[in-house]
Amino acid sequence: MSERSQAWITGAAGTAFGKFPGRNALDLMAQAGTGALEAAALERGDIDGLICGYATTLPHLMLSTLFAERFGLRPSYAHSLQLGGASGAAMLMLAAELVGSGRCRNVLVVAGENRLSGQSRDASIQTLAQVGDPDYEVVYGGSVPAYYALFASQYMHRAGVTERDLAEFAVLMRARASRHEGAQLREPISVEDVLASKAIAAPLKLLDCCPISDGAMALVVSAKPGANARIAVTGSGQAHRHQHLTAIDDVFACGAQEASARAFASAGLECSDIDYLGIYDSFTITLVSLLEEIGFAPRGEAARLARAGEFDPGGGLPLNTHGGLLSFGHCGVAGGMAHAVEAWLQMAERAQARQIRAPRHAFIHADGGVLSSHVSLILSREG
């Protein structure tokens, strides 16, 4: 692909995640957007494209143009996107397409939500439960943790994965978050702590589940590379095999492999070329199943690789060095976007105390619903 048609991530930034009373979704989005523009060395007038995620605490029908108005943008292209947890990666994929086609020069991709401070527990549970089938799941009291727990039971049975195996990834993500001052959960935990935590939906326990957060993330996708870091979107792919848990044909084939294969094909790369992973981790079972379906670990072996240090900062495949959804936090669309922001920071050598050897090729994967919608991205650093 020529430089003229390439899409470059020129800036990325985000807020801390946690509880921030008095700050709404637009406030948080504005903070992240300002940081991304500063990182890209661009002004508001340079932005001609805007893509926003949705916010359950601000269900405005035209969130992208509302944000443009409040943030002082006058884009020639604006779009709001809803694809659950896959929204952030899909937004970046769309931004790359807009830039690659010549439609836009600089696209701001932004999402944020005050889900922890601005929404009651009951409202959050009710909203998220709607990813379930209205006739066969929601009416029986289903919730997102329950849907993932049912998936986990089948996956664990077939792959030979244990609850202790799942716990390894909760511990791993907490260790990564402990080095990020913006992470919501930083207190170290052990496998025994995870196993002893409150049962949420068997076999998932409290520490197998991501927390609810306030926060925001933003990235800038441009037609020309940044002055200090040449980081391109070199591959992308999607797959959508089902929406509801009850429509899953095979827990070993939810769509992640298909999406990743398309991303690798478009980038001309393979799993062996990747030296950084940003994998969606709403629950420990999410992370385990995605690592194994995509091919970064054999079936039933992800925990063994984790114990061996493969996913550590100094390992062969550093994973979610910000702490992931499980510990950095989850505030809706921006929670998934944090994986891409962290990858960019690592590739641009701006990750401060948690900086690893700058990756050459980073693989990002996000899913929405109950492992329903899958989007894979590959970022590559030149120079």
Wavefront OBJ file of the C-alpha trace (Angstrom):
o trace
v 0.000 0.000 0.000
v 1.410 3.396 -0.929
v 1.889 6.100 1.661
v -0.750 8.162 -0.131
v -3.474 5.612 0.629
v -2.164 4.521 4.015
v -3.885 5.477 7.268
v -1.696 6.556 10.162
v -2.516 6.898 13.848
v -0.914 10.210 14.688
v -2.128 10.729 18.230
v -3.854 8.956 21.104
v -4.805 9.823 24.656
v -7.294 9.046 27.381
v -8.468 9.927 30.836
v -7.862 7.927 33.945
v -10.594 5.372 34.624
v -12.519 5.297 37.894
v -15.294 7.343 39.494
v -15.468 11.047 38.655
v -18.692 12.599 39.997
v -19.806 15.784 38.275
v -18.240 14.924 34.913
v -20.536 13.742 32.135
v -19.746 11.832 28.954
v -19.058 14.982 26.937
v -16.664 16.297 29.590
v -14.660 13.087 29.537
v -14.690 12.870 25.740
v -13.440 16.457 25.494
v -10.509 15.698 27.808
v -9.488 12.641 25.782
v -9.996 14.465 22.482
v -7.825 17.377 23.603
v -5.064 14.982 24.593
v -5.209 13.132 21.270
v -4.990 16.375 19.296
v -2.016 17.492 21.363
v -0.276 14.160 20.777
v -0.915 14.500 17.037
v 0.219 18.163 17.031
v -3.048 19.158 15.337
v -5.612 21.893 15.919
v -9.370 21.535 15.948
v -9.526 23.099 12.486
v -7.375 20.278 11.107
v -10.059 17.689 11.925
v -12.416 17.038 9.000
v -13.812 13.702 10.191
v -15.385 12.662 13.497
v -16.468 9.230 14.684
v -18.029 8.796 18.122
v -19.105 5.794 20.105
v -22.410 5.631 21.945
v -22.928 6.491 25.615
v -25.627 4.752 27.645
v -25.575 7.659 30.109
v -26.175 10.139 27.280
v -28.528 8.447 24.789
v -28.494 11.367 22.368
v -29.627 10.427 18.861
v -26.857 12.508 17.255
v -23.910 12.149 19.601
v -21.236 12.859 16.981
v -22.674 16.220 15.964
v -23.469 17.058 19.585
v -19.836 16.456 20.490
v -18.672 18.403 17.427
v -20.730 21.378 18.570
v -19.475 21.246 22.145
v -15.851 20.554 21.192
v -15.654 23.210 18.482
v -15.376 20.990 15.400
v -16.941 21.475 11.972
v -16.259 18.146 10.253
v -17.193 17.324 6.683
v -17.929 13.760 7.839
v -19.493 12.711 11.166
v -20.768 9.356 12.340
v -21.863 7.620 15.542
v -21.363 3.870 15.774
v -22.888 1.131 17.916
v -21.336 -2.332 17.942
v -21.051 -3.041 21.637
v -17.535 -3.724 22.847
v -16.329 -3.965 19.253
v -17.315 -0.345 18.584
v -13.909 1.184 19.284
v -12.022 -1.100 16.910
v -14.764 -0.730 14.286
v -14.526 3.058 14.612
v -10.782 2.905 13.965
v -11.346 0.607 11.007
v -13.882 3.053 9.555
v -11.544 6.000 10.162
v -8.779 4.177 8.296
v -11.154 3.536 5.387
v -12.170 7.208 5.278
v -8.565 8.363 5.249
v -7.426 5.659 2.828
v -10.156 6.578 0.340
v -9.246 10.260 0.468
v -12.569 11.247 2.003
v -10.888 12.757 5.100
v -7.438 14.028 6.072
v -7.677 13.752 9.866
v -10.372 11.795 11.693
v -10.907 12.105 15.439
v -12.187 8.860 16.947
v -13.546 9.398 20.459
v -15.735 7.746 23.068
v -16.423 8.231 26.745
v -18.998 7.608 29.406
v -19.622 8.339 33.087
v -21.119 4.896 33.581
v -19.967 4.458 37.195
v -20.989 7.830 38.619
v -23.839 8.680 36.248
v -25.859 5.477 36.114
v -27.439 3.347 38.807
v -26.504 -0.304 39.178
v -30.003 -1.416 38.205
v -30.060 0.808 35.127
v -26.674 -0.495 34.018
v -27.722 -4.126 34.477
v -30.976 -3.551 32.593
v -29.263 -1.750 29.726
v -26.507 -4.306 29.248
v -28.869 -7.288 29.595
v -30.560 -6.216 26.364
v -27.785 -7.832 24.332
v -29.677 -11.032 25.179
v -32.455 -12.517 23.089
v -35.732 -10.886 24.229
v -37.713 -14.118 23.933
v -35.274 -16.768 25.132
v -32.740 -15.010 27.395
v -33.778 -11.637 28.823
v -37.200 -12.861 29.976
v -35.513 -15.491 32.160
v -33.468 -12.900 34.020
v -30.332 -13.154 31.921
v -27.516 -10.631 32.392
v -24.194 -10.136 30.645
v -22.221 -12.013 33.361
v -24.743 -14.865 33.181
v -24.431 -15.086 29.392
v -20.649 -15.230 29.617
v -20.841 -17.734 32.462
v -22.902 -20.105 30.331
v -20.404 -19.686 27.518
v -17.552 -20.281 29.970
v -19.064 -23.529 31.259
v -19.236 -25.017 27.774
v -15.815 -23.701 26.733
v -14.100 -24.929 29.895
v -15.672 -28.365 29.542
v -14.517 -28.779 25.951
v -11.058 -27.181 26.270
v -10.140 -28.520 29.691
v -9.794 -25.015 31.147
v -10.149 -24.672 34.919
v -11.282 -21.842 37.188
v -7.679 -21.524 38.319
v -6.653 -21.058 34.695
v -9.114 -18.184 34.328
v -7.849 -16.648 37.556
v -4.322 -16.427 36.123
v -5.504 -13.725 33.730
v -7.204 -11.662 36.408
v -3.899 -11.685 38.292
v -1.949 -10.868 35.114
v -4.122 -7.868 34.266
v -3.931 -6.534 37.818
v -0.136 -6.750 37.726
v -0.112 -4.725 34.510
v -2.526 -2.126 35.922
v -0.368 -1.667 39.005
v 2.140 0.197 36.813
v -0.451 2.555 35.288
v -1.396 5.548 37.424
v -4.674 5.939 35.528
v -5.929 2.406 36.183
v -9.030 1.934 38.313
v -7.867 -1.220 40.130
v -4.183 -1.349 41.108
v -4.055 -3.397 44.303
v -2.177 -6.681 43.644
v -4.211 -9.889 43.771
v -3.365 -13.593 43.771
v -4.993 -16.599 42.154
v -6.335 -17.522 45.578
v -7.882 -14.054 45.902
v -9.706 -14.550 42.619
v -10.970 -18.003 43.571
v -12.167 -16.706 46.936
v -13.959 -13.644 45.533
v -17.731 -13.394 45.481
v -19.573 -15.655 43.039
v -21.307 -13.637 40.319
v -22.476 -16.315 37.875
v -20.781 -19.695 38.174
v -18.042 -20.303 37.206
v -17.302 -16.544 37.087
v -16.422 -14.735 40.291
v -16.160 -11.034 41.031
v -12.490 -10.808 40.050
v -13.189 -12.657 36.793
v -15.324 -9.661 35.775
v -14.311 -6.166 34.694
v -15.352 -3.201 36.850
v -17.700 -0.437 35.701
v -15.925 2.886 35.157
v -16.051 6.523 34.131
v -13.545 7.448 31.445
v -12.816 8.289 27.812
v -10.345 7.520 25.025
v -9.504 9.175 21.699
v -7.260 8.603 18.695
v -6.503 10.584 15.548
v -6.244 8.767 12.211
v -4.529 10.779 9.479
v -3.555 10.645 5.822
v 0.043 11.568 6.696
v 2.247 10.040 9.412
v 3.054 11.853 12.621
v 6.296 13.739 12.957
v 7.661 11.579 15.768
v 6.004 8.180 15.345
v 5.082 6.503 12.055
v 2.370 4.066 13.142
v -0.004 2.789 10.473
v -3.187 0.735 10.407
v -1.919 -2.019 8.130
v -4.617 -4.644 8.587
v -8.258 -4.940 9.581
v -11.069 -7.456 9.489
v -14.505 -8.171 10.889
v -16.748 -11.203 11.428
v -20.319 -11.465 12.697
v -21.603 -15.027 13.136
v -24.342 -14.463 15.705
v -25.880 -11.902 18.027
v -27.282 -13.964 20.891
v -25.746 -16.645 23.103
v -28.433 -19.138 22.119
v -27.426 -18.750 18.459
v -23.786 -19.795 18.989
v -23.116 -22.934 16.923
v -19.680 -23.677 18.337
v -17.920 -22.025 21.309
v -14.637 -22.742 19.518
v -15.664 -20.682 16.455
v -17.344 -17.408 17.422
v -15.853 -15.273 14.658
v -12.528 -14.150 16.131
v -10.518 -16.441 13.880
v -12.323 -15.180 10.782
v -11.871 -11.509 11.674
v -8.207 -11.980 12.528
v -7.550 -13.965 9.350
v -8.923 -11.079 7.298
v -6.766 -8.607 9.199
v -3.634 -10.701 8.733
v -4.371 -11.184 5.032
v -4.833 -7.465 4.437
v -1.593 -6.697 6.295
v 0.383 -9.508 4.682
v 1.398 -10.750 8.140
v 0.967 -13.810 10.362
v 0.612 -14.455 14.088
v 4.360 -15.048 14.298
v 5.016 -11.449 13.162
v 3.139 -9.917 16.096
v 5.069 -8.657 19.119
v 2.293 -6.948 21.090
v -1.300 -7.937 21.925
v -4.274 -5.780 22.877
v -7.053 -8.329 23.411
v -10.544 -7.580 24.735
v -11.016 -8.916 28.257
v -14.451 -8.083 29.647
v -14.241 -11.376 31.561
v -11.359 -13.770 32.059
v -13.107 -16.289 29.803
v -13.274 -13.644 27.056
v -9.516 -13.249 27.091
v -8.782 -16.971 27.235
v -11.177 -17.889 24.428
v -9.985 -15.076 22.137
v -6.294 -15.865 22.614
v -6.977 -19.482 21.762
v -9.420 -19.002 18.886
v -7.226 -16.451 17.132
v -4.197 -18.723 17.486
v -1.915 -17.005 19.989
v -2.277 -20.032 22.264
v -3.282 -23.657 21.619
v -6.696 -24.756 22.874
v -6.679 -25.038 26.627
v -3.095 -23.751 26.848
v -3.420 -19.975 27.298
v -3.016 -20.195 31.089
v 0.079 -22.370 30.726
v 1.657 -19.712 28.513
v 0.668 -17.033 31.022
v 2.366 -18.947 33.838
v 5.458 -19.315 31.664
v 5.671 -15.533 31.190
v 4.754 -15.428 27.506
v 2.338 -12.511 28.027
v 4.543 -10.544 30.427
v 6.114 -7.215 29.398
v 9.396 -8.996 28.695
v 7.775 -12.064 27.133
v 7.271 -12.969 23.519
v 3.770 -11.468 23.382
v 3.267 -8.617 25.865
v -0.470 -8.424 26.568
v -2.620 -5.464 27.628
v 0.179 -3.604 29.365
v -2.297 -1.025 30.700
v -4.238 -3.656 32.674
v -7.068 -4.314 30.252
v -10.756 -4.068 31.010
v -10.286 -6.379 33.988
v -8.189 -3.863 35.923
v -7.707 -0.619 34.005
v -11.484 -0.465 33.818
v -14.468 -0.527 31.492
v -16.677 2.443 30.654
v -18.337 1.142 27.507
v -16.868 1.934 24.092
v -13.816 3.702 25.513
v -12.930 0.607 27.539
v -12.227 -1.323 24.357
v -10.506 1.667 22.761
v -8.001 1.730 25.624
v -6.339 -1.378 24.151
v -5.577 0.529 20.936
v -4.488 3.659 22.795
v -2.069 1.603 24.894
v -0.684 -0.121 21.795
v -0.037 3.274 20.192
v 1.651 4.590 23.339
v 3.926 1.555 23.459
v 4.762 1.793 19.746
v 5.424 5.530 20.030
v 7.566 4.929 23.143
v 5.322 7.149 25.270
v 4.197 4.578 27.846
v 6.427 5.984 30.599
v 7.045 3.598 33.531
v 5.396 0.646 31.787
v 7.302 1.116 28.497
v 8.459 -2.120 26.902
v 10.650 -2.594 23.867
v 8.738 -0.667 21.199
v 6.582 -3.186 19.270
v 6.901 -3.449 15.498
v 3.503 -5.040 14.858
v 0.619 -4.860 17.344
v -2.547 -6.931 17.085
v -5.778 -5.487 18.517
v -8.998 -7.451 18.882
v -12.377 -6.440 20.282
v -15.716 -8.187 20.562
v -19.223 -6.906 21.159
v -22.239 -8.618 22.687
v -21.535 -12.172 23.839
v -18.491 -12.793 21.644
v -20.881 -11.698 18.897
v -19.220 -9.025 16.746
v -15.492 -9.293 16.130
v -13.072 -6.663 14.832
v -9.327 -7.202 14.425
v -6.741 -4.517 13.705
v -3.022 -4.626 13.015
v -0.867 -1.575 13.728
v 2.664 -1.406 12.330
v 5.528 0.935 13.192
v 7.913 2.195 10.556
v 11.424 3.268 11.422
l 1 2 3 4 5 6 7 8 9 10 11 12 13 14 15 16 17 18 19 20 21 22 23 24 25 26 27 28 29 30 31 32 33 34 35 36 37 38 39 40 41 42 43 44 45 46 47 48 49 50 51 52 53 54 55 56 57 58 59 60 61 62 63 64 65 66 67 68 69 70 71 72 73 74 75 76 77 78 79 80 81 82 83 84 85 86 87 88 89 90 91 92 93 94 95 96 97 98 99 100 101 102 103 104 105 106 107 108 109 110 111 112 113 114 115 116 117 118 119 120 121 122 123 124 125 126 127 128 129 130 131 132 133 134 135 136 137 138 139 140 141 142 143 144 145 146 147 148 149 150 151 152 153 154 155 156 157 158 159 160 161 162 163 164 165 166 167 168 169 170 171 172 173 174 175 176 177 178 179 180 181 182 183 184 185 186 187 188 189 190 191 192 193 194 195 196 197 198 199 200 201 202 203 204 205 206 207 208 209 210 211 212 213 214 215 216 217 218 219 220 221 222 223 224 225 226 227 228 229 230 231 232 233 234 235 236 237 238 239 240 241 242 243 244 245 246 247 248 249 250 251 252 253 254 255 256 257 258 259 260 261 262 263 264 265 266 267 268 269 270 271 272 273 274 275 276 277 278 279 280 281 282 283 284 285 286 287 288 289 290 291 292 293 294 295 296 297 298 299 300 301 302 303 304 305 306 307 308 309 310 311 312 313 314 315 316 317 318 319 320 321 322 323 324 325 326 327 328 329 330 331 332 333 334 335 336 337 338 339 340 341 342 343 344 345 346 347 348 349 350 351 352 353 354 355 356 357 358 359 360 361 362 363 364 365 366 367 368 369 370 371 372 373 374 375 376 377 378 379 380 381 382 383
